[in-house]
Structure formats: C-alpha cells, structure tokens
C-alpha cells in the first residue's frame, strides 16, 4: 500500500493521490471533500501515518 501524496494539478485544486509501482495514479481524492467527510464521523479505528483515507483518524 503506497502513501498518499499531495498534488496540485492547477493552482487552488489540491488532491491526495496514490501511485502504483510503475508511478501511475491509481486513486485520487479532493482534499476538501476528504477533510469534510473525516470531520463528520466519529473515528473507530486509527490509521497509520500517510494512510488517512484508510480507516479513521482520531482528532
């Protein structure tokens, strides 16, 4: 499982992306939507560093 990296394809449009072993993008999530969904739910499981979209994060 690869870590997420923060990319900004155009100014003001930040996204979390994952790459496969060949360097191609496999998943992409908008930063604002990802943070909003995290804040709406109570965490049940802790996710490791760099894997915030896998499981939950306790704030």
C-alpha positions as CSV (number, residue, x, y, z in Angstrom):
1,X,0.0,0.0,0.0
2,X,1.6,3.3,-1.1
3,X,1.4,6.5,0.8
4,X,-0.8,9.4,-0.3
5,X,0.9,12.4,-1.8
6,X,-0.5,15.8,-2.1
7,X,-0.5,17.2,-5.6
8,X,-1.8,20.4,-7.1
9,X,-2.6,19.9,-10.8
10,X,-3.8,23.5,-11.1
11,X,-3.5,26.4,-8.7
12,X,-6.1,26.0,-5.9
13,X,-7.0,22.4,-6.8
14,X,-5.3,20.2,-4.2
15,X,-5.7,16.4,-4.3
16,X,-4.4,13.3,-2.5
17,X,-3.1,10.8,-4.9
18,X,-1.7,7.2,-4.8
19,X,0.6,5.7,-7.3
20,X,1.2,2.1,-8.3
21,X,4.7,0.5,-8.6
22,X,5.1,2.0,-12.1
23,X,4.4,5.5,-11.0
24,X,0.9,5.7,-12.5
25,X,-2.0,7.2,-10.5
26,X,-4.4,4.6,-9.0
27,X,-6.6,6.8,-6.7
28,X,-7.3,10.4,-6.4
29,X,-9.4,12.3,-3.8
30,X,-10.1,16.0,-3.4
31,X,-8.6,17.4,-0.2
32,X,-11.6,19.5,0.9
33,X,-14.1,16.7,0.4
34,X,-11.8,14.2,2.2
35,X,-11.4,16.5,5.2
36,X,-15.1,17.3,5.4
37,X,-16.0,13.6,5.5
38,X,-13.4,12.9,8.2
39,X,-14.9,15.7,10.4
40,X,-18.5,14.4,10.1
41,X,-17.8,11.0,11.5
42,X,-16.5,9.7,14.9
43,X,-13.3,7.6,14.5
44,X,-13.5,3.9,15.4
45,X,-10.0,2.8,14.1
46,X,-6.7,4.6,13.9
47,X,-4.9,4.8,10.6
48,X,-1.2,4.9,10.3
49,X,0.8,8.0,9.1
50,X,0.2,8.7,5.4
51,X,-2.8,6.5,5.2
52,X,-5.5,8.9,6.5
53,X,-8.1,7.7,3.9
54,X,-7.6,4.1,5.0
55,X,-9.6,3.8,8.2
56,X,-10.2,6.7,10.5
57,X,-8.1,9.3,12.2
58,X,-8.8,10.4,15.8
59,X,-8.5,14.2,16.2
